[in-house]
Amino acid sequence: MLNVAELTDTTLRGAAINNWDVSVFKLIPVTDRIQMQFRAEFFNIANRVQFGNPGTAVGGPNFGVITSQLNQPRLVQFGLRLNF
């Protein structure tokens, strides 16, 4: 006899990934041989949510239900680098 709780539906799919990362760099000459680089990096700049995959256990309480989020919120990072 086959247990219904052990069946999984592999055709269920989650939403597509829509995550935009942007970086901006600026080189600032200090002397002939030394440069300073300013950098700004934005991760998930549109701050869009990416949901996890739905539950695939047929007969389970979470079948077809999305219960998680996969990505991080918008992150901004600044950096300063000295090239010599």
PyMOL Python script that loads the backbone (N, CA, C, O; Angstrom):
from pymol import cmd

cmd.read_pdbstr("""\
ATOM      1  N   MET A   1       0.843  -1.175   0.000  1.00  0.00           N
ATOM      2  CA  MET A   1       0.000   0.000   0.000  1.00  0.00           C
ATOM      3  C   MET A   1       0.890   1.241   0.000  1.00  0.00           C
ATOM      4  O   MET A   1       1.899   1.291   0.704  1.00  0.00           O
ATOM      5  N   LEU A   2       0.518   2.217  -0.777  1.00  0.00           N
ATOM      6  CA  LEU A   2       1.290   3.441  -0.932  1.00  0.00           C
ATOM      7  C   LEU A   2       0.801   4.502   0.043  1.00  0.00           C
ATOM      8  O   LEU A   2      -0.397   4.774   0.121  1.00  0.00           O
ATOM      9  N   ASN A   3       1.719   5.095   0.779  1.00  0.00           N
ATOM     10  CA  ASN A   3       1.383   6.156   1.725  1.00  0.00           C
ATOM     11  C   ASN A   3       1.286   7.479   0.974  1.00  0.00           C
ATOM     12  O   ASN A   3       2.248   7.889   0.326  1.00  0.00           O
ATOM     13  N   VAL A   4       0.147   8.149   1.051  1.00  0.00           N
ATOM     14  CA  VAL A   4      -0.081   9.386   0.304  1.00  0.00           C
ATOM     15  C   VAL A   4       0.839  10.501   0.807  1.00  0.00           C
ATOM     16  O   VAL A   4       1.225  11.368   0.023  1.00  0.00           O
ATOM     17  N   ALA A   5       1.192  10.500   2.071  1.00  0.00           N
ATOM     18  CA  ALA A   5       2.036  11.555   2.633  1.00  0.00           C
ATOM     19  C   ALA A   5       3.445  11.527   2.068  1.00  0.00           C
ATOM     20  O   ALA A   5       4.159  12.526   2.160  1.00  0.00           O
ATOM     21  N   GLU A   6       3.868  10.399   1.481  1.00  0.00           N
ATOM     22  CA  GLU A   6       5.220  10.293   0.940  1.00  0.00           C
ATOM     23  C   GLU A   6       5.314  10.761  -0.503  1.00  0.00           C
ATOM     24  O   GLU A   6       6.422  10.908  -1.019  1.00  0.00           O
ATOM     25  N   LEU A   7       4.205  10.999  -1.164  1.00  0.00           N
ATOM     26  CA  LEU A   7       4.224  11.456  -2.549  1.00  0.00           C
ATOM     27  C   LEU A   7       4.659  12.910  -2.611  1.00  0.00           C
ATOM     28  O   LEU A   7       4.339  13.703  -1.724  1.00  0.00           O
ATOM     29  N   THR A   8       5.383  13.252  -3.654  1.00  0.00           N
ATOM     30  CA  THR A   8       5.751  14.647  -3.884  1.00  0.00           C
ATOM     31  C   THR A   8       5.393  15.032  -5.309  1.00  0.00           C
ATOM     32  O   THR A   8       5.484  14.217  -6.227  1.00  0.00           O
ATOM     33  N   ASP A   9       4.992  16.259  -5.481  1.00  0.00           N
ATOM     34  CA  ASP A   9       4.669  16.789  -6.805  1.00  0.00           C
ATOM     35  C   ASP A   9       5.845  17.635  -7.269  1.00  0.00           C
ATOM     36  O   ASP A   9       6.056  18.735  -6.758  1.00  0.00           O
ATOM     37  N   THR A  10       6.605  17.137  -8.224  1.00  0.00           N
ATOM     38  CA  THR A  10       7.809  17.838  -8.688  1.00  0.00           C
ATOM     39  C   THR A  10       7.515  18.898  -9.739  1.00  0.00           C
ATOM     40  O   THR A  10       8.436  19.577 -10.194  1.00  0.00           O
ATOM     41  N   THR A  11       6.264  19.056 -10.133  1.00  0.00           N
ATOM     42  CA  THR A  11       5.943  20.065 -11.149  1.00  0.00           C
ATOM     43  C   THR A  11       5.658  21.435 -10.531  1.00  0.00           C
ATOM     44  O   THR A  11       5.548  22.423 -11.256  1.00  0.00           O
ATOM     45  N   LEU A  12       5.539  21.507  -9.221  1.00  0.00           N
ATOM     46  CA  LEU A  12       5.321  22.806  -8.578  1.00  0.00           C
ATOM     47  C   LEU A  12       6.603  23.626  -8.649  1.00  0.00           C
ATOM     48  O   LEU A  12       7.687  23.118  -8.364  1.00  0.00           O
ATOM     49  N   ARG A  13       6.479  24.870  -9.022  1.00  0.00           N
ATOM     50  CA  ARG A  13       7.647  25.742  -9.148  1.00  0.00           C
ATOM     51  C   ARG A  13       7.368  27.055  -8.433  1.00  0.00           C
ATOM     52  O   ARG A  13       6.224  27.489  -8.295  1.00  0.00           O
ATOM     53  N   GLY A  14       8.455  27.669  -7.986  1.00  0.00           N
ATOM     54  CA  GLY A  14       8.346  28.974  -7.340  1.00  0.00           C
ATOM     55  C   GLY A  14       8.421  30.088  -8.358  1.00  0.00           C
ATOM     56  O   GLY A  14       8.544  29.851  -9.560  1.00  0.00           O
ATOM     57  N   ALA A  15       8.345  31.292  -7.864  1.00  0.00           N
ATOM     58  CA  ALA A  15       8.415  32.467  -8.729  1.00  0.00           C
ATOM     59  C   ALA A  15       9.841  32.646  -9.270  1.00  0.00           C
ATOM     60  O   ALA A  15      10.797  32.105  -8.714  1.00  0.00           O
ATOM     61  N   ALA A  16       9.965  33.394 -10.336  1.00  0.00           N
ATOM     62  CA  ALA A  16      11.271  33.650 -10.954  1.00  0.00           C
ATOM     63  C   ALA A  16      12.111  34.573 -10.077  1.00  0.00           C
ATOM     64  O   ALA A  16      11.581  35.291  -9.229  1.00  0.00           O
ATOM     65  N   ILE A  17      13.410  34.547 -10.289  1.00  0.00           N
ATOM     66  CA  ILE A  17      14.331  35.409  -9.558  1.00  0.00           C
ATOM     67  C   ILE A  17      14.368  36.765 -10.245  1.00  0.00           C
ATOM     68  O   ILE A  17      14.577  36.854 -11.455  1.00  0.00           O
ATOM     69  N   ASN A  18      14.166  37.806  -9.472  1.00  0.00           N
ATOM     70  CA  ASN A  18      14.207  39.164 -10.014  1.00  0.00           C
ATOM     71  C   ASN A  18      14.979  40.031  -9.025  1.00  0.00           C
ATOM     72  O   ASN A  18      14.387  40.748  -8.218  1.00  0.00           O
ATOM     73  N   ASN A  19      16.290  39.957  -9.095  1.00  0.00           N
ATOM     74  CA  ASN A  19      17.163  40.627  -8.136  1.00  0.00           C
ATOM     75  C   ASN A  19      18.198  41.434  -8.909  1.00  0.00           C
ATOM     76  O   ASN A  19      18.934  40.878  -9.725  1.00  0.00           O
ATOM     77  N   TRP A  20      18.261  42.727  -8.662  1.00  0.00           N
ATOM     78  CA  TRP A  20      19.192  43.599  -9.381  1.00  0.00           C
ATOM     79  C   TRP A  20      20.261  44.109  -8.426  1.00  0.00           C
ATOM     80  O   TRP A  20      19.948  44.657  -7.369  1.00  0.00           O
ATOM     81  N   ASP A  21      21.527  43.928  -8.801  1.00  0.00           N
ATOM     82  CA  ASP A  21      22.665  44.445  -8.049  1.00  0.00           C
ATOM     83  C   ASP A  21      23.375  45.492  -8.912  1.00  0.00           C
ATOM     84  O   ASP A  21      23.563  45.286 -10.111  1.00  0.00           O
ATOM     85  N   VAL A  22      23.770  46.616  -8.301  1.00  0.00           N
ATOM     86  CA  VAL A  22      24.400  47.711  -9.036  1.00  0.00           C
ATOM     87  C   VAL A  22      25.655  48.144  -8.293  1.00  0.00           C
ATOM     88  O   VAL A  22      25.662  48.229  -7.065  1.00  0.00           O
ATOM     89  N   SER A  23      26.723  48.420  -9.050  1.00  0.00           N
ATOM     90  CA  SER A  23      27.967  48.933  -8.476  1.00  0.00           C
ATOM     91  C   SER A  23      28.390  50.185  -9.232  1.00  0.00           C
ATOM     92  O   SER A  23      28.242  50.270 -10.451  1.00  0.00           O
ATOM     93  N   VAL A  24      28.917  51.156  -8.489  1.00  0.00           N
ATOM     94  CA  VAL A  24      29.411  52.391  -9.077  1.00  0.00           C
ATOM     95  C   VAL A  24      30.818  52.633  -8.533  1.00  0.00           C
ATOM     96  O   VAL A  24      31.036  52.577  -7.322  1.00  0.00           O
ATOM     97  N   PHE A  25      31.783  52.906  -9.437  1.00  0.00           N
ATOM     98  CA  PHE A  25      33.172  53.132  -9.060  1.00  0.00           C
ATOM     99  C   PHE A  25      33.616  54.509  -9.533  1.00  0.00           C
ATOM    100  O   PHE A  25      33.171  54.986 -10.577  1.00  0.00           O
ATOM    101  N   LYS A  26      34.482  55.137  -8.773  1.00  0.00           N
ATOM    102  CA  LYS A  26      35.064  56.425  -9.160  1.00  0.00           C
ATOM    103  C   LYS A  26      36.541  56.392  -8.795  1.00  0.00           C
ATOM    104  O   LYS A  26      36.886  56.219  -7.626  1.00  0.00           O
ATOM    105  N   LEU A  27      37.416  56.557  -9.781  1.00  0.00           N
ATOM    106  CA  LEU A  27      38.854  56.633  -9.551  1.00  0.00           C
ATOM    107  C   LEU A  27      39.257  58.087  -9.387  1.00  0.00           C
ATOM    108  O   LEU A  27      38.937  58.929 -10.226  1.00  0.00           O
ATOM    109  N   ILE A  28      39.959  58.377  -8.304  1.00  0.00           N
ATOM    110  CA  ILE A  28      40.404  59.735  -8.005  1.00  0.00           C
ATOM    111  C   ILE A  28      41.933  59.725  -7.957  1.00  0.00           C
ATOM    112  O   ILE A  28      42.507  59.103  -7.063  1.00  0.00           O
ATOM    113  N   PRO A  29      42.610  60.400  -8.899  1.00  0.00           N
ATOM    114  CA  PRO A  29      44.081  60.409  -8.862  1.00  0.00           C
ATOM    115  C   PRO A  29      44.595  61.274  -7.701  1.00  0.00           C
ATOM    116  O   PRO A  29      44.147  62.403  -7.506  1.00  0.00           O
ATOM    117  N   VAL A  30      45.537  60.722  -6.941  1.00  0.00           N
ATOM    118  CA  VAL A  30      46.156  61.448  -5.840  1.00  0.00           C
ATOM    119  C   VAL A  30      47.499  62.002  -6.293  1.00  0.00           C
ATOM    120  O   VAL A  30      47.765  63.196  -6.152  1.00  0.00           O
ATOM    121  N   THR A  31      48.352  61.123  -6.842  1.00  0.00           N
ATOM    122  CA  THR A  31      49.612  61.508  -7.479  1.00  0.00           C
ATOM    123  C   THR A  31      49.700  60.737  -8.785  1.00  0.00           C
ATOM    124  O   THR A  31      48.723  60.125  -9.217  1.00  0.00           O
ATOM    125  N   ASP A  32      50.885  60.764  -9.424  1.00  0.00           N
ATOM    126  CA  ASP A  32      51.044  60.035 -10.679  1.00  0.00           C
ATOM    127  C   ASP A  32      50.890  58.523 -10.492  1.00  0.00           C
ATOM    128  O   ASP A  32      50.358  57.840 -11.366  1.00  0.00           O
ATOM    129  N   ARG A  33      51.349  58.008  -9.364  1.00  0.00           N
ATOM    130  CA  ARG A  33      51.335  56.563  -9.137  1.00  0.00           C
ATOM    131  C   ARG A  33      50.286  56.104  -8.140  1.00  0.00           C
ATOM    132  O   ARG A  33      50.076  54.900  -7.993  1.00  0.00           O
ATOM    133  N   ILE A  34      49.636  56.998  -7.467  1.00  0.00           N
ATOM    134  CA  ILE A  34      48.664  56.628  -6.434  1.00  0.00           C
ATOM    135  C   ILE A  34      47.271  57.085  -6.847  1.00  0.00           C
ATOM    136  O   ILE A  34      47.061  58.234  -7.234  1.00  0.00           O
ATOM    137  N   GLN A  35      46.332  56.156  -6.754  1.00  0.00           N
ATOM    138  CA  GLN A  35      44.934  56.459  -7.042  1.00  0.00           C
ATOM    139  C   GLN A  35      44.068  56.005  -5.872  1.00  0.00           C
ATOM    140  O   GLN A  35      44.372  55.020  -5.199  1.00  0.00           O
ATOM    141  N   MET A  36      42.991  56.737  -5.643  1.00  0.00           N
ATOM    142  CA  MET A  36      42.022  56.334  -4.647  1.00  0.00           C
ATOM    143  C   MET A  36      40.748  55.935  -5.394  1.00  0.00           C
ATOM    144  O   MET A  36      40.317  56.621  -6.321  1.00  0.00           O
ATOM    145  N   GLN A  37      40.163  54.831  -4.980  1.00  0.00           N
ATOM    146  CA  GLN A  37      38.939  54.351  -5.622  1.00  0.00           C
ATOM    147  C   GLN A  37      37.796  54.412  -4.614  1.00  0.00           C
ATOM    148  O   GLN A  37      37.872  53.825  -3.535  1.00  0.00           O
ATOM    149  N   PHE A  38      36.737  55.129  -4.983  1.00  0.00           N
ATOM    150  CA  PHE A  38      35.514  55.144  -4.176  1.00  0.00           C
ATOM    151  C   PHE A  38      34.534  54.201  -4.838  1.00  0.00           C
ATOM    152  O   PHE A  38      34.391  54.204  -6.061  1.00  0.00           O
ATOM    153  N   ARG A  39      33.865  53.402  -4.044  1.00  0.00           N
ATOM    154  CA  ARG A  39      32.971  52.380  -4.578  1.00  0.00           C
ATOM    155  C   ARG A  39      31.677  52.373  -3.770  1.00  0.00           C
ATOM    156  O   ARG A  39      31.699  52.430  -2.541  1.00  0.00           O
ATOM    157  N   ALA A  40      30.560  52.303  -4.473  1.00  0.00           N
ATOM    158  CA  ALA A  40      29.241  52.146  -3.850  1.00  0.00           C
ATOM    159  C   ALA A  40      28.577  50.942  -4.498  1.00  0.00           C
ATOM    160  O   ALA A  40      28.474  50.858  -5.722  1.00  0.00           O
ATOM    161  N   GLU A  41      28.127  50.009  -3.661  1.00  0.00           N
ATOM    162  CA  GLU A  41      27.502  48.779  -4.155  1.00  0.00           C
ATOM    163  C   GLU A  41      26.116  48.649  -3.543  1.00  0.00           C
ATOM    164  O   GLU A  41      25.936  48.805  -2.335  1.00  0.00           O
ATOM    165  N   PHE A  42      25.151  48.364  -4.390  1.00  0.00           N
ATOM    166  CA  PHE A  42      23.753  48.221  -3.976  1.00  0.00           C
ATOM    167  C   PHE A  42      23.296  46.820  -4.342  1.00  0.00           C
ATOM    168  O   PHE A  42      23.331  46.437  -5.511  1.00  0.00           O
ATOM    169  N   PHE A  43      22.870  46.061  -3.355  1.00  0.00           N
ATOM    170  CA  PHE A  43      22.372  44.707  -3.569  1.00  0.00           C
ATOM    171  C   PHE A  43      20.859  44.714  -3.397  1.00  0.00           C
ATOM    172  O   PHE A  43      20.340  45.258  -2.422  1.00  0.00           O
ATOM    173  N   ASN A  44      20.150  44.103  -4.356  1.00  0.00           N
ATOM    174  CA  ASN A  44      18.685  44.102  -4.399  1.00  0.00           C
ATOM    175  C   ASN A  44      18.172  45.543  -4.372  1.00  0.00           C
ATOM    176  O   ASN A  44      17.389  45.925  -3.503  1.00  0.00           O
ATOM    177  N   ILE A  45      18.626  46.322  -5.333  1.00  0.00           N
ATOM    178  CA  ILE A  45      18.358  47.763  -5.341  1.00  0.00           C
ATOM    179  C   ILE A  45      16.866  48.084  -5.425  1.00  0.00           C
ATOM    180  O   ILE A  45      16.441  49.113  -4.899  1.00  0.00           O
ATOM    181  N   ALA A  46      16.067  47.250  -6.061  1.00  0.00           N
ATOM    182  CA  ALA A  46      14.627  47.507  -6.158  1.00  0.00           C
ATOM    183  C   ALA A  46      13.880  47.021  -4.920  1.00  0.00           C
ATOM    184  O   ALA A  46      12.679  47.258  -4.789  1.00  0.00           O
ATOM    185  N   ASN A  47      14.574  46.350  -4.019  1.00  0.00           N
ATOM    186  CA  ASN A  47      14.007  45.839  -2.762  1.00  0.00           C
ATOM    187  C   ASN A  47      12.816  44.922  -3.019  1.00  0.00           C
ATOM    188  O   ASN A  47      11.791  45.019  -2.343  1.00  0.00           O
ATOM    189  N   ARG A  48      12.957  44.030  -4.002  1.00  0.00           N
ATOM    190  CA  ARG A  48      11.889  43.091  -4.344  1.00  0.00           C
ATOM    191  C   ARG A  48      12.037  41.811  -3.538  1.00  0.00           C
ATOM    192  O   ARG A  48      13.149  41.338  -3.302  1.00  0.00           O
ATOM    193  N   VAL A  49      10.925  41.264  -3.125  1.00  0.00           N
ATOM    194  CA  VAL A  49      10.938  40.024  -2.361  1.00  0.00           C
ATOM    195  C   VAL A  49      11.020  38.831  -3.316  1.00  0.00           C
ATOM    196  O   VAL A  49      10.423  38.844  -4.393  1.00  0.00           O
ATOM    197  N   GLN A  50      11.761  37.810  -2.911  1.00  0.00           N
ATOM    198  CA  GLN A  50      11.850  36.569  -3.667  1.00  0.00           C
ATOM    199  C   GLN A  50      11.352  35.459  -2.751  1.00  0.00           C
ATOM    200  O   GLN A  50      12.004  35.116  -1.765  1.00  0.00           O
ATOM    201  N   PHE A  51      10.201  34.906  -3.080  1.00  0.00           N
ATOM    202  CA  PHE A  51       9.598  33.883  -2.245  1.00  0.00           C
ATOM    203  C   PHE A  51      10.244  32.526  -2.494  1.00  0.00           C
ATOM    204  O   PHE A  51      10.779  32.272  -3.573  1.00  0.00           O
ATOM    205  N   GLY A  52      10.192  31.660  -1.493  1.00  0.00           N
ATOM    206  CA  GLY A  52      10.724  30.309  -1.608  1.00  0.00           C
ATOM    207  C   GLY A  52       9.801  29.433  -2.439  1.00  0.00           C
ATOM    208  O   GLY A  52       8.763  29.886  -2.924  1.00  0.00           O
ATOM    209  N   ASN A  53      10.183  28.195  -2.596  1.00  0.00           N
ATOM    210  CA  ASN A  53       9.374  27.245  -3.359  1.00  0.00           C
ATOM    211  C   ASN A  53       8.209  26.747  -2.507  1.00  0.00           C
ATOM    212  O   ASN A  53       8.302  26.703  -1.280  1.00  0.00           O
ATOM    213  N   PRO A  54       7.106  26.372  -3.170  1.00  0.00           N
ATOM    214  CA  PRO A  54       5.962  25.856  -2.410  1.00  0.00           C
ATOM    215  C   PRO A  54       6.246  24.451  -1.884  1.00  0.00           C
ATOM    216  O   PRO A  54       7.119  23.747  -2.391  1.00  0.00           O
ATOM    217  N   GLY A  55       5.497  24.060  -0.862  1.00  0.00           N
ATOM    218  CA  GLY A  55       5.610  22.710  -0.326  1.00  0.00           C
ATOM    219  C   GLY A  55       5.159  21.678  -1.347  1.00  0.00           C
ATOM    220  O   GLY A  55       4.152  21.889  -2.022  1.00  0.00           O
ATOM    221  N   THR A  56       5.878  20.566  -1.477  1.00  0.00           N
ATOM    222  CA  THR A  56       5.584  19.573  -2.519  1.00  0.00           C
ATOM    223  C   THR A  56       5.070  18.254  -1.977  1.00  0.00           C
ATOM    224  O   THR A  56       4.805  17.347  -2.766  1.00  0.00           O
ATOM    225  N   ALA A  57       4.915  18.100  -0.663  1.00  0.00           N
ATOM    226  CA  ALA A  57       4.440  16.837  -0.084  1.00  0.00           C
ATOM    227  C   ALA A  57       2.921  16.759  -0.236  1.00  0.00           C
ATOM    228  O   ALA A  57       2.180  17.488   0.424  1.00  0.00           O
ATOM    229  N   VAL A  58       2.469  15.858  -1.121  1.00  0.00           N
ATOM    230  CA  VAL A  58       1.038  15.702  -1.375  1.00  0.00           C
ATOM    231  C   VAL A  58       0.359  15.208  -0.105  1.00  0.00           C
ATOM    232  O   VAL A  58       0.809  14.233   0.497  1.00  0.00           O
ATOM    233  N   GLY A  59      -0.705  15.861   0.304  1.00  0.00           N
ATOM    234  CA  GLY A  59      -1.448  15.475   1.490  1.00  0.00           C
ATOM    235  C   GLY A  59      -0.952  16.154   2.751  1.00  0.00           C
ATOM    236  O   GLY A  59      -1.592  16.056   3.798  1.00  0.00           O
ATOM    237  N   GLY A  60       0.166  16.834   2.669  1.00  0.00           N
ATOM    238  CA  GLY A  60       0.705  17.535   3.826  1.00  0.00           C
ATOM    239  C   GLY A  60       0.002  18.862   4.035  1.00  0.00           C
ATOM    240  O   GLY A  60      -0.658  19.362   3.124  1.00  0.00           O
ATOM    241  N   PRO A  61       0.131  19.442   5.221  1.00  0.00           N
ATOM    242  CA  PRO A  61      -0.561  20.709   5.490  1.00  0.00           C
ATOM    243  C   PRO A  61       0.009  21.891   4.707  1.00  0.00           C
ATOM    244  O   PRO A  61      -0.684  22.893   4.532  1.00  0.00           O
ATOM    245  N   ASN A  62       1.244  21.802   4.235  1.00  0.00           N
ATOM    246  CA  ASN A  62       1.861  22.904   3.491  1.00  0.00           C
ATOM    247  C   ASN A  62       1.945  22.629   1.993  1.00  0.00           C
ATOM    248  O   ASN A  62       2.747  23.258   1.303  1.00  0.00           O
ATOM    249  N   PHE A  63       1.132  21.700   1.469  1.00  0.00           N
ATOM    250  CA  PHE A  63       1.172  21.390   0.043  1.00  0.00           C
ATOM    251  C   PHE A  63       0.749  22.607  -0.766  1.00  0.00           C
ATOM    252  O   PHE A  63      -0.370  23.100  -0.619  1.00  0.00           O
ATOM    253  N   GLY A  64       1.644  23.090  -1.618  1.00  0.00           N
ATOM    254  CA  GLY A  64       1.361  24.240  -2.478  1.00  0.00           C
ATOM    255  C   GLY A  64       1.449  25.583  -1.776  1.00  0.00           C
ATOM    256  O   GLY A  64       1.129  26.611  -2.374  1.00  0.00           O
ATOM    257  N   VAL A  65       1.876  25.596  -0.522  1.00  0.00           N
ATOM    258  CA  VAL A  65       1.942  26.832   0.259  1.00  0.00           C
ATOM    259  C   VAL A  65       3.389  27.312   0.324  1.00  0.00           C
ATOM    260  O   VAL A  65       4.295  26.525   0.598  1.00  0.00           O
ATOM    261  N   ILE A  66       3.604  28.592   0.075  1.00  0.00           N
ATOM    262  CA  ILE A  66       4.933  29.193   0.177  1.00  0.00           C
ATOM    263  C   ILE A  66       5.083  29.737   1.593  1.00  0.00           C
ATOM    264  O   ILE A  66       4.277  30.555   2.038  1.00  0.00           O
ATOM    265  N   THR A  67       6.118  29.281   2.300  1.00  0.00           N
ATOM    266  CA  THR A  67       6.280  29.658   3.705  1.00  0.00           C
ATOM    267  C   THR A  67       7.607  30.349   4.000  1.00  0.00           C
ATOM    268  O   THR A  67       7.951  30.544   5.166  1.00  0.00           O
ATOM    269  N   SER A  68       8.357  30.723   2.966  1.00  0.00           N
ATOM    270  CA  SER A  68       9.672  31.314   3.232  1.00  0.00           C
ATOM    271  C   SER A  68      10.013  32.399   2.222  1.00  0.00           C
ATOM    272  O   SER A  68       9.392  32.519   1.166  1.00  0.00           O
ATOM    273  N   GLN A  69      11.013  33.176   2.579  1.00  0.00           N
ATOM    274  CA  GLN A  69      11.581  34.198   1.704  1.00  0.00           C
ATOM    275  C   GLN A  69      13.048  33.854   1.510  1.00  0.00           C
ATOM    276  O   GLN A  69      13.728  33.512   2.478  1.00  0.00           O
ATOM    277  N   LEU A  70      13.557  33.936   0.274  1.00  0.00           N
ATOM    278  CA  LEU A  70      14.915  33.491  -0.017  1.00  0.00           C
ATOM    279  C   LEU A  70      15.955  34.596  -0.041  1.00  0.00           C
ATOM    280  O   LEU A  70      17.130  34.329   0.215  1.00  0.00           O
ATOM    281  N   ASN A  71      15.570  35.809  -0.334  1.00  0.00           N
ATOM    282  CA  ASN A  71      16.591  36.850  -0.509  1.00  0.00           C
ATOM    283  C   ASN A  71      16.647  37.805   0.678  1.00  0.00           C
ATOM    284  O   ASN A  71      15.806  37.760   1.575  1.00  0.00           O
ATOM    285  N   GLN A  72      17.642  38.655   0.660  1.00  0.00           N
ATOM    286  CA  GLN A  72      17.844  39.670   1.694  1.00  0.00           C
ATOM    287  C   GLN A  72      17.174  40.979   1.271  1.00  0.00           C
ATOM    288  O   GLN A  72      16.913  41.175   0.084  1.00  0.00           O
ATOM    289  N   PRO A  73      16.893  41.872   2.215  1.00  0.00           N
ATOM    290  CA  PRO A  73      16.392  43.194   1.825  1.00  0.00           C
ATOM    291  C   PRO A  73      17.504  44.000   1.160  1.00  0.00           C
ATOM    292  O   PRO A  73      18.630  43.520   1.034  1.00  0.00           O
ATOM    293  N   ARG A  74      17.195  45.206   0.741  1.00  0.00           N
ATOM    294  CA  ARG A  74      18.178  46.060   0.076  1.00  0.00           C
ATOM    295  C   ARG A  74      19.366  46.294   1.007  1.00  0.00           C
ATOM    296  O   ARG A  74      19.199  46.633   2.179  1.00  0.00           O
ATOM    297  N   LEU A  75      20.567  46.107   0.463  1.00  0.00           N
ATOM    298  CA  LEU A  75      21.806  46.351   1.196  1.00  0.00           C
ATOM    299  C   LEU A  75      22.643  47.350   0.420  1.00  0.00           C
ATOM    300  O   LEU A  75      22.745  47.263  -0.804  1.00  0.00           O
ATOM    301  N   VAL A  76      23.247  48.310   1.132  1.00  0.00           N
ATOM    302  CA  VAL A  76      24.117  49.304   0.521  1.00  0.00           C
ATOM    303  C   VAL A  76      25.469  49.218   1.214  1.00  0.00           C
ATOM    304  O   VAL A  76      25.549  49.129   2.439  1.00  0.00           O
ATOM    305  N   GLN A  77      26.530  49.245   0.414  1.00  0.00           N
ATOM    306  CA  GLN A  77      27.885  49.119   0.958  1.00  0.00           C
ATOM    307  C   GLN A  77      28.788  50.126   0.257  1.00  0.00           C
ATOM    308  O   GLN A  77      28.762  50.248  -0.968  1.00  0.00           O
ATOM    309  N   PHE A  78      29.582  50.842   1.035  1.00  0.00           N
ATOM    310  CA  PHE A  78      30.520  51.817   0.500  1.00  0.00           C
ATOM    311  C   PHE A  78      31.929  51.353   0.802  1.00  0.00           C
ATOM    312  O   PHE A  78      32.174  50.731   1.835  1.00  0.00           O
ATOM    313  N   GLY A  79      32.867  51.654  -0.103  1.00  0.00           N
ATOM    314  CA  GLY A  79      34.256  51.269   0.111  1.00  0.00           C
ATOM    315  C   GLY A  79      35.202  52.329  -0.406  1.00  0.00           C
ATOM    316  O   GLY A  79      34.877  53.088  -1.319  1.00  0.00           O
ATOM    317  N   LEU A  80      36.363  52.368   0.187  1.00  0.00           N
ATOM    318  CA  LEU A  80      37.424  53.269  -0.219  1.00  0.00           C
ATOM    319  C   LEU A  80      38.699  52.446  -0.327  1.00  0.00           C
ATOM    320  O   LEU A  80      39.054  51.729   0.609  1.00  0.00           O
ATOM    321  N   ARG A  81      39.396  52.543  -1.465  1.00  0.00           N
ATOM    322  CA  ARG A  81      40.562  51.728  -1.709  1.00  0.00           C
ATOM    323  C   ARG A  81      41.690  52.617  -2.230  1.00  0.00           C
ATOM    324  O   ARG A  81      41.466  53.516  -3.040  1.00  0.00           O
ATOM    325  N   LEU A  82      42.884  52.355  -1.758  1.00  0.00           N
ATOM    326  CA  LEU A  82      44.068  53.108  -2.199  1.00  0.00           C
ATOM    327  C   LEU A  82      44.929  52.197  -3.050  1.00  0.00           C
ATOM    328  O   LEU A  82      45.422  51.175  -2.575  1.00  0.00           O
ATOM    329  N   ASN A  83      45.112  52.571  -4.322  1.00  0.00           N
ATOM    330  CA  ASN A  83      45.944  51.791  -5.252  1.00  0.00           C
ATOM    331  C   ASN A  83      47.292  52.479  -5.401  1.00  0.00           C
ATOM    332  O   ASN A  83      47.350  53.675  -5.686  1.00  0.00           O
ATOM    333  N   PHE A  84      48.382  51.730  -5.209  1.00  0.00           N
ATOM    334  CA  PHE A  84      49.710  52.316  -5.384  1.00  0.00           C
ATOM    335  C   PHE A  84      50.623  51.341  -6.079  1.00  0.00           C
ATOM    336  O   PHE A  84      51.790  51.652  -6.318  1.00  0.00           O
TER     337      PHE A  84
END
""", "prot")
cmd.dss("prot")
cmd.show_as("cartoon", "prot")
cmd.util.cbc("prot")
cmd.orient("prot")
